[in-house]
Amino acid sequence: MRFLEIYVLHLVCMHQDTMDVWFDSGSSWYSVLGSDLETASDVAADVYLEGSDQHRGWFQSSLLTKIATNNDNDTRAPYRTIITHGFVLDADGKKMSKSLGNGVDPMELINGGPNAKKQPAYGADTVRLWAASTMYHGDVKLSQNAIATASENLRRIRNACRFMLGNLDGFDPKEQRVEPSQLSSLDKYMLHQVTSLDASITAYYDEFDFLKVTQTLQNFITSELSSFYFEIAKDTLYLEPRASPQRLAMQTVLYELVNFVMHASAPIACHLSEVCCSSDSLRVSSATCFLTSIFRSNSTF
């Protein structure tokens, strides 16, 4: 046993590269933002994201090292915005730990566990939607019920996109798009709704308020699309000839709606948005929705 202790101590050696853990991480801005101290003071990261335990850690050490190397009277921080998040707790609000055995493996939520009935594969978009639907600034509880709710909400978004893409089959927006002046009052109303939502959701993203993004988008899909516009549009879409002005008008609106939902969902449900983008119905030349033009509604509405 004594020999083993001596052998282990022989393997352990002190590294000379780390002066201080917080100093090393706190000066990471120097490598990321600029290695020239003369110009580094002029740049800053858009966001520093970490847990609430970093107010006296990485956030502070980054601020101190940056100010210490700034030019005279320059008190600019290495970041423009700080986002603080809480920690994930179990369903009972307890801290996850190995000793308690209450930890949740995100990969198991995404890919499923050994028991497919009790541990189904929800996919990455469901986990991302759950995270975006929480008040992440504080501690959040993670449970099977919460993930199941997020899965149901994602299903509603997916079904709405499937309905719109299915009814856009054969529609060419370059050749068959109907001018705003020729749209019905209902169609104009829907585009007006999208115009308002576009401005709101963009503002929520700018403020990193993902909870309001998910709530606004889900309410719109449930109340305005699935329960209202889709029900009215079905007769026209299913019964009118392909060249019918009324049908083309509704397809024009559906094209704008699905583009809006695709881009509004992309930062959260990225895989679903990519599936929409790859659909032949949208006639998008780009290989990814993140390289297409961000939806911006017509100010006419």
SVG drawing of the C-alpha trace seen along z (x, -y; Angstrom):
<svg xmlns="http://www.w3.org/2000/svg" viewBox="-65 -59 73 61">
<polyline fill="none" stroke="black" stroke-width="0.4" points="0.0,0.0 2.8,-2.3 4.5,-1.6 1.2,-2.5 1.1,-5.8 4.7,-6.6 4.0,-5.6 0.9,-7.8 2.8,-10.8 5.5,-10.2 3.0,-10.6 1.6,-13.8 3.4,-17.0 2.8,-20.7 2.1,-22.5 3.7,-25.8 1.3,-27.1 -1.6,-28.2 -1.0,-31.2 -4.5,-31.4 -7.7,-29.7 -9.8,-32.8 -7.1,-34.9 -6.7,-32.5 -10.4,-32.3 -10.8,-36.0 -8.3,-36.9 -9.8,-34.7 -11.2,-37.8 -7.6,-38.7 -7.3,-35.6 -10.9,-35.6 -11.4,-39.3 -7.9,-40.5 -4.3,-39.8 -3.2,-43.4 -3.6,-45.3 -3.7,-48.5 -6.8,-47.5 -8.4,-45.0 -9.9,-47.7 -12.0,-48.7 -13.8,-45.4 -16.2,-43.5 -18.2,-40.2 -21.9,-40.5 -22.8,-38.2 -21.1,-36.5 -23.3,-33.5 -22.8,-31.6 -24.5,-30.5 -25.5,-32.7 -22.4,-31.5 -20.1,-33.5 -21.0,-37.0 -17.9,-36.9 -16.1,-34.5 -15.7,-34.7 -17.8,-37.9 -15.8,-39.7 -12.3,-38.4 -13.0,-39.3 -14.0,-42.8 -10.9,-43.3 -8.4,-42.0 -9.9,-44.0 -10.0,-47.3 -6.4,-46.7 -5.1,-46.5 -7.3,-49.3 -5.9,-52.6 -6.1,-55.5 -9.7,-56.4 -11.1,-53.5 -13.5,-51.6 -15.2,-49.5 -16.0,-45.9 -15.1,-42.9 -18.8,-42.2 -21.8,-44.2 -24.4,-41.9 -24.3,-39.4 -26.9,-36.6 -27.2,-34.7 -29.0,-31.4 -30.0,-29.2 -29.5,-25.5 -31.6,-22.5 -33.3,-20.8 -35.2,-17.5 -39.0,-17.3 -39.0,-17.9 -36.8,-20.9 -33.8,-19.2 -30.2,-19.6 -29.2,-16.8 -26.4,-14.7 -24.8,-11.3 -25.3,-10.3 -29.1,-10.9 -29.4,-9.3 -31.8,-12.0 -29.8,-13.2 -31.3,-13.4 -29.2,-12.6 -30.1,-15.1 -28.9,-12.5 -31.4,-10.0 -34.2,-12.6 -33.1,-13.1 -32.3,-9.6 -34.5,-7.6 -33.7,-5.0 -33.8,-1.3 -37.5,-1.3 -39.1,-3.0 -42.5,-3.4 -41.2,-5.1 -38.2,-6.7 -39.2,-7.8 -36.9,-9.6 -38.1,-13.2 -35.4,-14.7 -33.2,-17.7 -35.9,-20.2 -38.1,-19.1 -35.3,-19.7 -34.5,-23.0 -38.1,-24.1 -38.4,-23.0 -35.4,-25.1 -36.7,-28.1 -40.0,-27.8 -38.6,-28.2 -37.7,-31.3 -34.1,-30.4 -32.8,-33.3 -33.6,-31.2 -33.4,-27.5 -35.8,-25.4 -37.3,-21.9 -36.9,-19.2 -39.4,-16.3 -40.9,-13.9 -44.2,-15.8 -42.4,-19.1 -40.6,-17.3 -43.9,-15.7 -45.6,-19.2 -42.8,-20.6 -43.1,-17.6 -46.8,-18.3 -46.2,-22.0 -43.6,-21.1 -46.1,-18.7 -48.5,-21.6 -45.9,-23.7 -44.9,-20.8 -48.5,-20.0 -49.1,-23.6 -46.1,-23.6 -47.1,-20.3 -50.5,-21.7 -49.1,-24.8 -46.4,-23.0 -48.8,-20.4 -51.2,-23.0 -48.4,-24.9 -47.7,-21.9 -47.4,-23.2 -47.5,-26.9 -44.8,-29.1 -44.4,-32.3 -42.5,-34.0 -45.2,-33.4 -48.5,-33.0 -48.2,-35.3 -51.3,-37.5 -50.8,-41.2 -51.9,-42.6 -54.7,-44.7 -56.4,-41.6 -56.4,-39.7 -59.6,-39.2 -60.1,-41.0 -59.4,-37.7 -56.1,-37.2 -55.1,-40.8 -55.9,-40.3 -53.6,-37.3 -50.8,-39.2 -51.4,-42.1 -51.1,-39.6 -47.9,-38.3 -46.5,-41.9 -47.2,-42.6 -45.8,-39.2 -42.7,-39.7 -41.9,-42.9 -42.7,-41.5 -40.8,-38.2 -37.7,-40.0 -37.7,-42.3 -38.0,-39.3 -35.1,-37.6 -33.0,-40.8 -33.8,-40.9 -33.1,-37.1 -36.6,-36.6 -37.1,-33.2 -40.1,-32.4 -42.1,-35.2 -41.0,-34.0 -42.4,-30.5 -45.6,-31.8 -46.3,-34.3 -45.6,-31.8 -47.6,-28.9 -50.6,-31.1 -50.5,-32.4 -50.3,-28.9 -53.0,-27.5 -55.5,-30.3 -55.0,-32.2 -53.8,-29.4 -55.1,-26.0 -58.4,-27.0 -59.2,-29.9 -57.5,-30.5 -56.9,-26.9 -60.5,-25.9 -61.8,-28.6 -59.2,-28.0 -59.8,-24.2 -62.8,-24.5 -61.1,-26.8 -57.8,-24.9 -59.4,-21.5 -62.3,-22.3 -61.3,-25.2 -59.3,-24.5 -55.5,-25.1 -55.8,-28.3 -58.6,-29.7 -57.9,-33.3 -59.3,-32.6 -57.0,-29.5 -53.9,-31.3 -54.6,-34.2 -54.7,-31.8 -51.6,-30.0 -49.9,-33.4 -50.8,-33.9 -49.7,-30.4 -46.4,-31.0 -45.8,-34.1 -47.1,-32.3 -44.9,-29.2 -41.8,-31.4 -42.6,-33.4 -43.1,-30.3 -39.9,-28.7 -37.7,-31.7 -39.3,-32.5 -38.8,-28.9 -35.3,-28.5 -33.2,-29.7 -35.1,-27.2 -36.6,-24.3 -33.7,-24.4 -34.1,-20.9 -37.8,-21.5 -37.0,-24.7 -34.4,-23.0 -37.0,-20.3 -39.4,-23.1 -36.6,-24.8 -35.8,-21.6 -39.4,-21.1 -40.0,-21.4 -43.1,-23.5 -41.0,-26.4 -38.7,-26.4 -35.7,-27.6 -32.4,-27.4 -30.3,-27.6 -29.3,-24.4 -30.2,-25.8 -32.8,-28.2 -30.0,-30.0 -28.7,-31.2 -32.0,-32.4 -33.4,-35.9 -34.9,-36.4 -38.6,-36.9 -39.7,-40.5 -43.4,-41.1 -44.8,-43.7 -45.3,-47.0 -48.4,-47.5 -50.3,-45.4"/>
</svg>
